[in-house]
Amino acid sequence: MTHKRPPMDAYTIEKRRLELLNRLAIEVHPLAIFYELDTDKSVAFTLSDSAEKSIRQGLSRRQRQVNESSVLLTVRVAALTPDKTKTVYEVTDFVFENIGTSDAVLVERERLQAEEIEAHTHVYTTADYLGQTDAGDLIAAVEGPAWVHPTHSMMNPAMRIFGILSIYPERITELQFYSHDLAELLHVSNNYGLKKLGLPIIVENAF
């Protein structure tokens, strides 16, 4: 069961953000993987042909297959259920940016525009690393800019949404999105409020 607090003012959100960052720094190792995340099934993502082409073009560069890269995505609302409780987002643009090391990449962005989502790649380091997200990813997301809804252009200062593109040696990629809401119960027992957003997008023969 999800426990949410009443709407919070900017001071409370920032206080909870800093408290969470401090707890993450103390309680978990940055490479600790979050297993058995809850999945928000009210959201789904699809990939446009041009975004898929950009993934293939970017990964044709060997360095991006062995080192992590930062990515900036653009999405649009592709569909809504009649009661507006479920949303399908289409990734329309997929832009590779910085290249880092085999297990880290630096991203410095103060604000996201409406329709933008930050993501980065994971490359093979250990058998269970791909297809997962870790404490370092959550820390980077909470430290980074808040989500701006693509339709309403309204920033939600408590919400973070990010993507992980896992690059498998079998030339398969898996794009999974995650969300974190500072209004959630922030405890290790619920992975500090981190959730998956829908199912992953698979691209075969990606490079």
C-alpha positions in Angstrom: 0.0 0.0 0.0 1.3 3.5 -0.9 1.4 6.1 1.8 1.5 9.7 0.6 1.7 12.8 2.6 -0.5 15.9 2.0 0.7 18.4 -0.6 4.0 19.9 0.5 5.4 23.4 0.2 8.7 24.2 -1.3 10.5 24.3 2.0 9.2 20.9 3.1 10.1 19.3 -0.3 13.7 20.7 -0.1 14.0 19.5 3.5 12.9 16.0 2.6 15.2 16.0 -0.5 18.3 16.9 1.6 17.3 14.4 4.3 17.0 11.6 1.8 20.3 12.4 0.2 22.0 12.3 3.6 20.4 8.9 4.4 21.3 7.4 1.1 24.9 8.5 1.6 25.0 6.8 5.0 22.7 3.8 4.6 23.6 2.3 1.2 26.6 1.9 -1.0 26.3 3.9 -4.3 26.5 0.7 -6.3 23.9 -1.1 -4.2 21.2 -2.4 -6.6 17.5 -1.9 -5.8 15.8 -5.2 -6.3 12.0 -6.0 -6.5 10.9 -2.4 -7.2 7.2 -1.7 -7.4 5.9 -1.0 -10.9 3.6 1.9 -11.7 1.3 0.3 -14.4 -0.6 3.5 -15.1 2.3 4.6 -17.4 3.7 3.0 -20.5 6.5 4.1 -22.9 7.0 3.5 -26.6 9.9 4.4 -28.9 9.5 6.3 -32.2 11.3 5.1 -35.3 13.6 8.1 -35.2 14.5 7.6 -31.5 15.3 3.9 -32.2 17.5 5.0 -35.2 19.3 7.4 -32.9 20.0 4.6 -30.4 21.5 2.4 -33.2 23.6 5.3 -34.6 24.9 6.2 -31.1 25.9 2.7 -30.3 27.7 2.2 -33.6 30.4 4.1 -31.8 32.4 1.4 -29.9 33.2 3.7 -27.0 29.5 4.0 -26.1 29.2 0.2 -25.9 31.9 -0.1 -23.1 31.5 3.3 -21.3 28.3 4.9 -19.8 26.8 7.8 -21.7 24.4 10.5 -20.6 21.2 10.9 -22.7 18.5 13.5 -23.1 15.1 12.2 -24.1 12.1 14.1 -25.5 8.7 12.5 -24.9 5.1 13.3 -25.9 1.8 12.1 -24.6 0.8 9.6 -27.2 -2.4 8.3 -25.6 -4.7 8.7 -22.6 -7.4 6.4 -21.3 -10.8 8.1 -21.3 -10.7 8.6 -17.5 -7.1 9.9 -17.8 -5.8 7.5 -15.2 -3.3 5.8 -17.6 -0.9 7.5 -20.0 1.3 6.3 -22.9 4.4 8.4 -23.6 6.3 8.2 -26.9 10.0 8.8 -26.9 10.4 11.1 -29.9 14.1 12.1 -29.6 17.0 10.2 -28.1 20.2 12.3 -27.9 23.5 10.8 -26.6 25.6 13.3 -24.7 28.7 12.9 -22.4 30.7 9.7 -22.3 32.0 8.6 -18.9 33.6 5.4 -17.5 32.4 1.8 -17.4 30.2 2.5 -14.3 29.6 6.3 -14.1 28.9 9.4 -16.2 28.7 13.0 -15.1 25.5 15.0 -15.8 25.1 18.6 -14.9 21.8 20.1 -15.7 19.9 22.6 -13.5 16.5 22.4 -15.1 14.5 20.3 -17.5 12.2 21.7 -20.1 8.7 20.3 -20.6 8.9 16.9 -22.5 12.6 16.3 -21.4 13.8 13.3 -19.4 17.3 12.6 -18.4 18.7 9.1 -18.9 22.0 7.3 -19.0 23.4 4.0 -20.1 24.5 0.9 -18.1 27.1 -1.3 -19.7 28.1 -4.8 -18.5 30.2 -4.8 -15.3 28.6 -7.6 -13.3 26.1 -10.3 -14.1 23.2 -8.6 -12.3 23.9 -5.0 -13.1 22.1 -4.7 -16.4 18.4 -4.2 -16.3 18.6 -2.7 -12.8 19.2 0.6 -11.1 21.3 1.4 -8.1 21.6 3.9 -5.2 24.0 6.1 -7.2 21.3 6.5 -9.9 18.7 7.5 -7.4 21.1 10.0 -5.7 21.9 11.5 -9.1 18.2 11.8 -9.9 17.3 13.4 -6.5 20.2 15.8 -6.9 19.1 16.7 -10.4 16.2 18.7 -11.9 12.6 18.0 -11.2 10.0 16.6 -13.7 8.1 19.0 -15.9 4.9 17.5 -17.3 5.0 17.5 -21.1 1.4 18.6 -21.6 0.8 21.1 -18.9 4.4 22.4 -18.7 4.0 22.4 -14.9 7.1 21.5 -12.8 6.5 19.0 -9.9 9.4 19.8 -7.5 8.8 16.6 -5.6 9.0 14.3 -8.7 12.0 12.9 -10.5 11.7 10.7 -13.6 14.8 9.1 -15.3 15.7 6.4 -17.7 18.3 3.7 -17.8 19.4 2.2 -21.2 21.0 -1.2 -20.4 23.4 -2.3 -23.2 23.8 -6.1 -23.3 26.7 -7.9 -24.9 24.2 -9.8 -27.1 23.6 -6.4 -28.9 20.2 -5.9 -27.2 19.3 -2.7 -25.3 16.6 -2.3 -22.7 15.2 1.1 -21.9 13.5 1.2 -18.4 12.0 4.4 -16.8 11.9 5.1 -13.1 10.1 7.6 -10.9 10.8 9.0 -7.5 8.3 11.1 -5.5 9.5 12.9 -2.4 5.9 12.8 -1.1 6.2 9.0 -0.8 7.3 7.1 2.3 11.1 7.3 2.1 12.3 4.1 3.8 14.7 1.3 2.8 11.7 -1.1 3.1 10.1 0.4 0.0 13.4 1.2 -1.8 13.1 4.9 -0.6 10.1 5.4 -2.8 11.8 4.4 -6.1 9.5 2.8 -8.7 9.6 1.4 -12.2 7.4 3.1 -14.8 5.8 0.5 -17.0 7.6 -2.2 -18.9 11.0 -1.8 -20.5 11.5 -1.1 -24.2 13.6 -3.7 -26.0 15.7 -3.0 -29.1 17.3 -6.0 -30.7 20.4 -5.9 -33.0 21.1 -2.4 -31.6 24.7 -2.3 -32.7 
